[in-house]
Amino acid sequence: MPLSERNIMKPPVIEIIWPGLAAGLFWGLSILGLEAVFALEKLEGSWLELLFSFSVGGAFMGALAAGTGALTGMQLRSYPYRSAFQSTLMIWGISVLGGATASWINPERYHLNGAELLSGGFKAALLGAILGWILSRYKEKPGAATGLE
């Protein structure tokens, strides 16, 4: 099939941000709940501060993951789970590389922690699963040309 006949339109980022915000908000609250139940890491601050931080941070990460998937041309409608996992794990990998670079530049201040790396990978995979689930059920408005085919 010639390139001109393919539907290569990428989804508008604004249209795909809403499912990302919803997934991220749910993800942030899920992570806060897991942290409260299992005490995986020491949380600092009151529960109201933590609720706000995890909600806003989760919504930001979900929107970033969905926006990254949309901007890199991932097939969000055809393969929502695969695209969501690729997007979230790509963001996690970039974060790990940034931390490794900071550790290399200033090892006294920054250091890699294997347990936190593994925990972050599982958290990124959980966000990918939630985002994939929401994207698989996301319905655009009738007649709207979103490019999510």
C-alpha positions as CSV (number, residue, x, y, z in Angstrom):
1,M,0.0,0.0,0.0
2,P,1.5,3.3,-1.0
3,L,2.3,5.8,1.8
4,S,-0.2,8.3,0.4
5,E,-3.1,5.8,0.9
6,R,-2.3,4.8,4.5
7,N,-3.9,6.5,7.3
8,I,-0.9,8.0,9.0
9,M,-2.7,10.8,10.8
10,K,-1.5,11.0,14.4
11,P,-4.1,11.6,17.0
12,P,-4.3,15.1,18.3
13,V,-2.5,15.3,21.6
14,I,-5.3,17.3,23.3
15,E,-7.9,14.6,22.5
16,I,-5.7,11.8,23.9
17,I,-4.7,13.7,27.0
18,W,-8.1,13.1,28.7
19,P,-7.8,9.3,28.9
20,G,-4.2,9.8,30.1
21,L,-5.3,12.2,32.9
22,A,-7.9,9.7,34.0
23,A,-5.5,6.8,34.0
24,G,-2.8,8.8,35.8
25,L,-5.2,10.0,38.4
26,F,-6.3,6.5,39.1
27,W,-2.7,5.3,39.0
28,G,-1.6,7.9,41.5
29,L,-4.3,7.0,44.0
30,S,-3.6,3.3,43.5
31,I,0.1,3.8,44.2
32,L,-0.8,5.9,47.3
33,G,-3.0,3.0,48.5
34,L,-0.3,0.4,47.8
35,E,2.2,2.5,49.7
36,A,-0.2,2.9,52.6
37,V,-1.0,-0.8,52.8
38,F,2.4,-2.3,52.2
39,A,4.7,0.5,53.4
40,L,7.1,0.0,50.5
41,E,8.8,3.4,50.9
42,K,8.7,5.9,53.7
43,L,6.2,8.7,52.8
44,E,6.7,12.1,54.2
45,G,3.9,14.6,54.8
46,S,0.3,14.5,55.9
47,W,-2.3,12.4,54.1
48,L,-3.9,15.4,52.6
49,E,-0.6,16.5,51.1
50,L,0.1,13.0,49.9
51,L,-3.3,12.8,48.3
52,F,-2.8,16.0,46.5
53,S,0.7,15.1,45.4
54,F,-0.1,11.6,44.2
55,S,-3.2,12.8,42.4
56,V,-1.5,15.7,40.5
57,G,1.7,13.7,39.9
58,G,-0.3,10.7,38.7
59,A,-2.4,12.9,36.4
60,F,0.7,14.5,35.0
61,M,2.4,11.1,34.4
62,G,-0.7,9.7,32.7
63,A,-1.0,12.7,30.4
64,L,2.7,12.6,29.7
65,A,2.5,8.9,28.8
66,A,-0.6,9.4,26.6
67,G,0.9,12.4,24.9
68,T,4.2,10.6,24.3
69,G,2.3,7.8,22.7
70,A,0.4,10.2,20.5
71,L,3.4,12.2,19.5
72,T,5.6,9.2,18.7
73,G,2.9,7.8,16.4
74,M,2.1,4.7,18.4
75,Q,-1.1,2.9,17.4
76,L,-3.2,3.8,20.4
77,R,-6.5,2.4,19.0
78,S,-5.2,-0.7,17.3
79,Y,-2.9,-1.8,20.1
80,P,-3.8,0.1,23.2
81,Y,-2.0,-2.1,25.8
82,R,1.2,-2.5,23.8
83,S,1.3,1.2,23.0
84,A,0.6,2.2,26.6
85,F,3.3,-0.2,27.9
86,Q,5.8,1.1,25.4
87,S,5.1,4.7,26.2
88,T,5.3,4.3,30.0
89,L,8.4,2.1,30.0
90,M,10.1,4.5,27.6
91,I,9.5,7.4,30.0
92,W,10.8,5.2,32.9
93,G,13.9,4.2,30.9
94,I,14.6,7.8,30.1
95,S,14.3,8.6,33.8
96,V,16.7,5.8,34.7
97,L,19.2,7.0,32.1
98,G,18.9,10.5,33.6
99,G,19.6,9.2,37.1
100,A,22.5,7.1,35.9
101,T,24.0,10.2,34.2
102,A,23.5,12.3,37.4
103,S,25.2,9.5,39.4
104,W,28.1,9.4,36.9
105,I,28.6,13.2,37.1
106,N,28.2,13.5,40.9
107,P,28.4,10.1,42.6
108,E,28.5,11.6,46.2
109,R,25.1,13.2,45.7
110,Y,23.3,10.9,43.3
111,H,23.4,7.1,43.4
112,L,21.3,4.4,41.8
113,N,19.2,2.2,44.1
114,G,18.3,-1.1,42.7
115,A,15.1,-1.6,44.8
116,E,13.8,1.9,43.7
117,L,14.7,1.1,40.1
118,L,12.7,-2.1,40.3
119,S,9.8,-0.4,42.1
120,G,9.7,2.3,39.5
121,G,9.6,-0.2,36.7
122,F,6.6,-2.0,38.3
123,K,4.9,1.4,38.8
124,A,5.5,2.3,35.2
125,A,4.1,-1.1,34.1
126,L,1.0,-0.6,36.3
127,L,0.4,2.8,34.7
128,G,0.8,1.2,31.3
129,A,-1.8,-1.4,32.2
130,I,-4.3,1.2,33.5
131,L,-3.7,3.5,30.5
132,G,-4.1,0.5,28.1
133,W,-7.3,-0.5,29.7
134,I,-8.8,3.0,29.5
135,L,-7.6,3.5,25.9
136,S,-9.2,0.2,24.9
137,R,-12.5,1.5,26.1
138,Y,-12.1,5.1,25.1
139,K,-14.7,6.2,22.6
140,E,-14.3,9.4,20.7
141,K,-17.3,11.7,19.9
142,P,-19.3,10.5,16.8
143,G,-18.0,12.3,13.7
144,A,-14.8,13.5,15.4
145,A,-11.7,13.0,13.4
146,T,-9.3,12.0,16.1
147,G,-7.0,9.7,14.2
148,L,-7.3,6.9,16.8
149,E,-8.2,4.3,14.1
